[in-house]
Amino acid sequence: PTPVIRWIKEGGELPTNRTFFENFKKTLKIIDVSEADSGNYKCIARNTLGSAHHVISVTVKAAPYWITAPRNLVLSPGEDGTLICRANGNPKPNISWLANGVPI
């Protein structure tokens, strides 16, 4: 008999409101993907004669993006200033500091 197909995300849940099934549940579609969607997804096919499954590993890559965008500072002589550069991505970006184009 035609198997019933089910999808699960190992160690978590399928993304709520962003998961759709196509082609009689043979295709899992996730829209607006984020890094949290990385992981192992398992497709399970089951009928009265048994079951079979396959695990698909999904890795979400992301270009560097700002967690907190840097802000300009206006300081007077003798004041202290703090510059914050918080960025993320996958792979994790390297952060470099330069003053007038020269590494510090």
Protein Blocks (a to p, Z undefined) as FASTA:
>chain_A
ZZddddddehiacdehiacceehhlaccdehiafklgccdddddddfkbccddddddddd
dddddfbdcddddddehiacdddddddddddddddddeehiaZZ
